[in-house]
Amino acid sequence: MTGLAANAQIAPELIEVAEFGPYQPVGLAVSQDGPKGASARMPGRIFVTFPKGKVYRYGLAEIIDGQRKPYPNAQINQWDSLKPKDRFINVQALFVDQTNMLWVLDPANPADNPPISAGIKLLRINLKTDRVERTYRFEDLPREQTGLNDVQVDTRRQVAYLSDPKRSALVVLDLTSGKSRTLLEKDKSTSAEPGFKLIIEGKEVKDQTGKSFSSNVNGIALTHDFRYLYYRAINQTKLYRIATDLLVNPNLTPAQVAEGVELVGETGISHGMIADKSGNVYLTDSPNKAIRRVTPDGKLETVVRDQRLIWPDSFGIGPDGYLYVTAAQINRTAKNNDGQDKVSYPFRLFKVKL
């Protein structure tokens, strides 16, 4: 599966769902049941993560009637570096599995020096009770060298797949035993292309010291039949996939796993991904301020293009047939824009009908 044919379509309307003022939305998930206490009765509960920064209130919130409510409670959202195991440190990614459990990935400020490694965790929250049922802490990983970024959960095999851009690797977590394995570390498919410059809105994304933005394997997407995991680095233009049978087989050597990597094709620059029930894989497209998808028959289609999609970051698909997306504007933040804050406030959450 190596050739993708571009196929332009008339795009549907991009609709604003909520605005967040100065609070930057990153991770996103939408449940398959309705929100609690919402007057509008919007299908699906919407959850959004907000990274720790100069302006911070909640790491994880449920969006009800356009407003943020700390989730699963206010206490866990009270940032405290002295209680990293019990509080959110820097919540990144969310995922609602096929049993309607919410998974919350907190990589605990992997960019800090030193990192708050004791805060690294993956939480499973029961959306029926709004309670944390289990916490995984990845104590078998080299946590000070780890920077977990995205998570997908295979409920059939009871494993979680995670991307680790800091180590240029995929991590497979056994949800029963709590043990994890690192795969495809520094493989070509999980690594940023050497010298690749990320150009968005006509300029290179770099910090005030001149250091170029670079990320290895970042977004991942698990197909609904659990057969394939799609993944890619931000600093390259190729999309890859691998059969999950290879990722969960402990008898295969790293070389044998690497042999199973498939090049899907050239898809341009992308960050977040998600797969739908029909087998489409959706990809964010920052340079073109767009959302695209790879269809099961290998076509690359544009879903929507809109000037408000400034670094579209994470997806969620609701039972209402809408694709939800955060606009994180990462390239306009001072950290990634030569020290100058050029964010177009307020930050926003959007949706588009599929």
Secondary structure, 3 states (H helix, E strand, C coil): CCCCEEECCCCCCEEEEEECCCCCCCCEEECCCCCCCCCCCCCCCEEEECCCCCCCCCCEEEEECCEEEECCCCHHHCCCCCCCCCCCCCCCEEEECCCCEEEEEECCCCCCCCCCHHHCEEEEEECCCCEEEEEECCCCCCHHHCCCCEEEEECCCCEEEEEECCCCEEEEEECCCCCEEEECCCCHHHCCCCCCCCEECCEECECCCCCECCCCEEEEEECCCCCEEEEEECCCCEEEEEEHHHHCCCCCCHHHHHHCCEEEEECCCCCCEEECCCCCEEEEECCCCEEEEECCCCEEEEEEECCCCCCEEEEEECCCCEEEEEECCHHHCHHHECCCCCCCCCCEEEEEEC
